[in-house]
Amino acid sequence: MAIGPRLDLRLGQALVMTPQLRQAIQLLQFSNLEVQAWIEQELERNPLLERDDRPTDEAPPAAPAEELPPLGDAREAVAAADEAPLDADFANVYDPGGAADGGYAAGAGAGGRGGRTDFDGEGRDVEEFAVERRSLREHLAEQLRLSIADPTDRLIGACLIAGLDPAGRLALDLDALAGSLGCARARIEAVLARMQRFDPPGVLARSLRECLEIQLREKNRYDPAMAALLDHLDLLAKRDMRRLMALCGVDAEDLADMIAELKRLDPKPGAAFDAEPATTVVPDVLMRRAEDGGWIVELNPETLPRVLANGAYYARVAAGARSREERVFIAEHWANATWLVKSLAQRASTILKVASEIVRQQDAFFRHGITHLKPLILRDIATAVELHESTVSRVTANKYIATPRGTLELKFFFTTAIAGTGGESHSAETVRHRIRELIAAEDPEAVLSDDQIVAILRREGVDIARRTVAKYREGLGIPSSVQRRREKVIPA
């Protein structure tokens, strides 16, 4: 047989992810904030893309709302969504009346936010009127300037303030600080003692015990019994109330009062200053009850990006292109613009389709509460809406739905199934809720062990193991029966 180079022609199939397909997949799993940030970059990069600033009443809806009937198999009642493939041909021309034109962002006029071209009226954000938050170090530095006049002591105080951790605790070695400043440790401790009386009480403490002691002294509640309690915080964490009563020399009622006093203190007095303000979750999907008893599911117009491909501008610049490089540049950007608009439209359609199916399958939960949450996995939704499981996973990631039972993440509705003694499965979230209810209602004289909880759940039709109950209990932050029994020795 001769050995040498030769040419062969072979046919085969391979899955190739084009840049456009990869872009569409990324858009599908982005949250609404990530999509908005990404759109802003595309608007700066592509001159053929523009923001749709038409008011809501002039723009067509981005995606139709879906009304779900109250009972029975309701798949046929849902409008068919746009099934255009993600790798569609670039020859598709943008339809000005299509879904991606959506009318959402109420009041967004041509002049910017609020629809005004001037600065009159009430078009500004609430955030513009918010009071600027001072940091903990700024708050303490102002008190230092007003309380201590000696320059050396002020320098020591500034070093102590610089050594604070986010909780307001002092994380410096005083001996090392004394060596670096060239002064006696006693002087540093004297400055520290003065600064520990600053606001907020408990700041600049070197330990949790010292932090609580400072606050108790401020309230004139520090006595030998309380000092003994602070010396044995480890026993309090273990809820060993009998030993604490013996060590503090008090009865159960006095110990309960002392523990209640500790609970009113702040173990992290500095955390409130530098804490970031809580961000409000803006739902991607809205849900409300229909007049016939069913549910209406629609996309939130406030979160949908409004962009369009400017066909008139494209025709004008394409007609004026002279060189091949200019024609290629314009064609590529027009293809990217139309692809982006189509991807956003398909993203909206897919989110609506998946959310509607979740609402349909969890109908009992919305009507009757957490005890009726149905076990659900990605495959169930993927089969119902004829999508791949990975697509459903991307759609439900970082997406929220506003329901009559609160704003919930779409991932919340996917829970593992726990077998039932009668053949019917139960949601793991429902079982966790039931465990919490049983422990909350237990008799202080008869604290339920994990084995007893297992027995109760099995009588109610839930086939569950003891280790699973222990795992769920620990996940809920509920102590063991031994610790709960110790804790309930003290009257509430």
N, C-alpha and C positions, 0 to 999 in steps of 0.2 A: 504494500500500500504506500502510495506517494504521500509524503508529508510536506506541506507548504501552505502558504496563506491563500485564502479564497473568500469570496463574498457570498453570503446567504441572505435570502429575503424571508423573514418570518413575520407572521401575524400574531398578535397577542392583545390582551385587554389589561389595562392598568388604570387605577384610580389616581387621578392627578388633581391636586388641590391648587387651583388657580389663585392668584392674589385676590381676585374679586370674591371667590368663594370663601377664602380665609377671612376676608373683611366682613362678609355677611355673617359668618359664624361668630366673630368677635362682637359684632353689634347685637347679636341675639342674647349673649350672656352679660352684656353691660347693664349696669343700673342706669336709672334715668339721669343721674348726675354725670356719670361717665359718658353717656351718649351726648349730653349737651356739651361737655368739654371737647369731645371728639369732633362734633359738628362745627364748633367754633374754629378748630384747626383747619378743617376742610374748607370753610368759608374764606379763610385767609389764603389758603393755598390754591383754590380753584376759582378763577374769575367768572366762570360760567354758572356758579352756584350763587344763589341769593336767598336771603331770609324772607319768608312769607309773612308780611306784617299786616295782612288784611284782618279786620275785626272778625270775631267769631261768627257774627250773623251774616257775613258776606262770603266766608270760606266754606267749602263743603266739608262734611265731617271726615275725620281721619279714618275711622273704622266704624261700622255700624254696631249699635248695641244689640246684644242677644238676649231675648226674652225666653226664659226657661219655664216650661209648664210645671205645675205643682207636682204631678204624680206621673208614674209610668215611664216607659222608655221614651225619652224626649229627643233623641238624636235627630229625628227627621224634622223637628221644629227649628233646628239651628240653621241659619243661613250658611250656604257653602262659602268657605273662605277662598281667597285667591291662592291657587295652587301653582303659581309660576315657579319653575325650578330656580335654584339659587345660582346656577351657571347659565342664565338666560343669555341670548344673543344680544350683542351691543346694538344691533340694528333696531331694536325696540325703541320707539320714540316716546318721549315723556308725554303723558296725557294731562293737560292742565286741570281736568276735572277728576283726576284719579284720587286714590285714597291718601297718597302722601301729601296732598295739599292741605290736609286736615285743618279744621277750624278749632283750635284749642288755645290756650293762652289768652284768656279773655282780656280785652282792653289793650292789646298790643297794637298800637297804631304806628303810622309811618314815622312819627317823630321819636320813637323809642318807647320805653316802658311807660305805661299809663296812656299812650296814644296821644300825647301832647308834643308840640314842637317848641313850647316855651317852658319856663320854669315856674309858672304860676300854678296855683291850685294845690291839690293834695297828692301829687303824683309821686312823691318821694317814698322810699322804703321806710319801714319802721326802724330798721337797723340804724338809719342815719340819726335817729333821735336817742339812741341808747347811750346810757352813761358809760364812759370809759372805765373799765375795771382796773383797779390798782393791784399790783402784785404784792405778795406778802413782804418782800424785801423793801419795797417802797414804803409800805405802811410802817414797818419797823424803823426804817431809816429816818422817817419824819419824827417818830417818837424819840429816837436817839438824839437828834439835834435839839429837841425841846427839853430833854431831861438831863443830859450830861454836857457840861461845859468844858471840862478838861480835854485838851487836844489829844493827849495820850490815851485817855479812857475812850474817847470817841473812835480812835484808830482801832483799839481793841474791840469795841462794839461793832465796828464795820466788819472786822474779820470774823466775828462770831455770826453776824448776819449772813456773810458769804458762805459760811459752813452749814447752812440749813439744808435739810432735805425737803422734798415736796410736802411732807406731812407736818412740817414745822418743827421737826426734831433736830437737835444739834448732832452733827456727825463729825465733829472735830476731836482730835486728841489734844487736850489742854496742855499737856507737857510739851508736845511738839510745837504747839502755838507759842508757848512761853519761850522756847528756845529760838524760834524764828524771829520773834519780836524783841528778844533780849530783855525780858522783864520777868518778875516773879510770878509763879503760878497763883499765889494768893491774890495778887492784884487782878488777874484775869477772872478768878472765881468771884471776887467782889463786884466786878462789872457785870458778870453773868447773873449774879443774884439780883442786882438792880434791874436788869433787862428782863428777867423772868416775871417781873410784875407788869410788863407791857401787855397791851391788848394784841391778840386774843389771849385769854388766860390759858396757861399750859404750854405756850410757845417757848422754844429754846430749851426744852427739857432734854436730858440725855438718855432717858429710858421711858417706857410706858408708865412705870410706877411713879417716877418723878413728875411726869406730865399730869397724872391724876392727883398726885399729892398737891401740886401747885393750885389746881382748880378747887380742891377741897379746902385748902387754906383760904382761898379767896372767898369761899362761902362760909368760912368759920365752921366747917363740918369735919375737921381733921382731929381725931381723938385716938387714944391707944387702941380701941377696938378696930377703928378704921385702918390704923397703921398695920395691925396684924393681918387684916384682910388684904391690904395691898402687898404685904410680904408673901402672901400665899395665893397669888393670882393663878398659879398653875392648878391648885385644887379647885378654884372656882371654874376654871375651864373644864375640869373633869366632873364638875357638879357634885363634888364630895362634900355635901352640906353638913353631914354629921361631924366630920373632922374640923370643918371651918367653925362650927358653933363651939367646939371644944377649945380651939386655938384662940378665938376672939373673946371667949367668955360671955357669950350672949345666947339668948334663946332663939327659937325659929322665927318668931315675929320680928325681933330686932335685926336678925340677919337678913330677912326679907327687905326690911327698910334700907339697910346698908347697900344691898345689891341694887335696889331700885335707885338709890342715890348715885351709884356708879354708872348705871345705865343712862342717867341724864347728863353725864359728862361727855366731853368730846376727846376721843383718844388721838385724833389727828387735827389739831386746831388750825394748821396751816393749809389744809387741803381745800378749804372753801375759797381761798383767795385765788389760787392759780388753776383752779379747775376750769376746764373748758365748758362753755355753756352747752346744755343738751341740745342736740340737733333734732328737729322734728322730722319724722318719717313721712314723706309724701308718697301716697299709694300710687301704683301704676294702673290699678284696675279699681273701678267703683262698682258697688253692688247694692241694689235696693229691692224692696219688695214690690211686685207688680200688683195691679188691681185685682187680677184673677187668682191671687195666692201664690203665683210662681215668683221667679227671681229675674231681675233685669241686670245683666252684666255688661259693662261698657268700659272703654279705656278712659283714663283720666286725661282730659284735654290740657291740663296744666303741665303735664310731663312729656308730652309728645313733641318731638322736634318738628319745626315747620320750615322746610326748605323746598326749593324748586329749581329746576334747570331753566335758565333764561334762554328760550328758543330764539327770541327776536335778536338778542345780542349775539348769539351764536351765528345766526344767518348773516348778520352785518359784518362781523369780523372774519367769517369764513370767506365771504365774497371779496374782502379786501386783502386776503393772504396772497403774497406774491411768491415767496420761496417755498421749497419743499419742507424745510424745517418749521416754518410757520404753520403750514397745513397739518403737519404731523402733530405739533403742539396743540393746536385747536381741536383736532379730532380726538386725541387722547383725553383731553380735559372734558370734552363733551361726553365721551363714553363713560368717564368716571362719574360725571355729574348725573347722567341718567341712571347709571347703575346704583348710585347711592340713593337716589329717590326711590327706585324700585325696591332696594333692600330695606329701607325704612318702612315702606308700605307693607312688605311681607313680614317684617318683624312685628309690626302692630297687629297684623292679622293672626300671626301664630300665637302671640301672647293672649289675644282675646279668645282664640279657639281653646287653648290649654286651660285658661282660667275658667271658661264656661263649663268645660268638662269636669273640672275639680268641684265647682259649685254643684253641678248636677249629681255627682257621686257622693258628695258630703251634705246632701239636702237635710238629712236627719240631724246633723250637728247644728246647722243654722237654725233649725226649728226648736230643738229640744236641749241643746247644750253639749258640754264636753263628754258626758256619759254616752252619747250616741255617735261619737267620732268613729268613723269606719276605718279599718286597716286598709292602707293604700300604698302601692308601690309605683315606681315610674312606669313599669311595664303595663299596668292597668290603664293609665292615661294614654300611653303611647299607642296601645292597641285600639283604644276607642277613637282617637283622633287621627290614626294612621300616620304617625310620625315615629322616628327612631327614638329609643330611650335617651340617647345622648342629647338629642334636640330638646326633649322635654326637660332634661336636667339643666340645660343652659337657659331655657325659658324661665324656669322657676327659681333660678339663682338670683339673689339680690332684687327680687320683685315682691311687691306688697299689694295686698288687696284690702280695701276698706269695706268691712262687712257690718251688719247690725250687731255683731259680737266683738267689734273692735277691729283695729288694723292689724292684720296678721301677714306674716311672710308665707309665700306660696309653699315653701318647704315644710311649713308647720303641718300641712295636711297629709304628709307622707310619713306614716308610722308603721313599725313592724307589727305583725300579727302574732297574738298569743292564743294558742289553741284553747278551746273551751271543752268542758266535759261533755257537753251535748252536741258537739260537732261544729258549733258556731264559733268563729274566731272573734277576738277582742283586740281593740287598738291598745298599743303599749301606753299611749298617752292617757287613755281612759283608765287603765289599771293604775298608773301613777296617781291620777286624781283620786281614785278610790282608796289607795293606801294613805294618802294625805288625809282624807275624810275620816278613815277609821282611827288614825292616830290622834287627830284633833278631838274626836269625840270619846276617847278612851277614858275610863274611870281612873282617877288618880290612885285609888286603892287597888286597881287591877290593871296595871300597865300591860299592853299587848306585846308579846314577843313576836319575832319574825315567824316562828312556827305557828302561832295562833292566827297571825294575819293570813298565812298560807291556807290554814283550815277554813277561815271565813271566806276567802276568795274562791276556794274550791266548792264550798256550799253554794256560792253565787254563780257557779258555772265557769270559773276561770281556772284552767289547769296550769299552775305556775309553780316553779321550784323555789325553795327557800333562798338560794343564792341570788335568784333574780329579784326577789323582794328586798333583800339586803342591798343589792346594787341600786335599785330604784329609790330606796329610802335614803341612802347616802347621797345619791344624785339630787334629791330634794333638800339636802341639808338637814335632815332629821337625825338626831342622835339615836344611839342604840337604846334598847329597853332598860338596860342597867343605868345608863346616864339619865334617862327620862325619869326613872324611879327615884334616883337621888335628887333630881331637881324638884320633883313634886313633893318632896318632904317639906319644902318651904312653902307656906301658903302663898297664893298668887297675890 
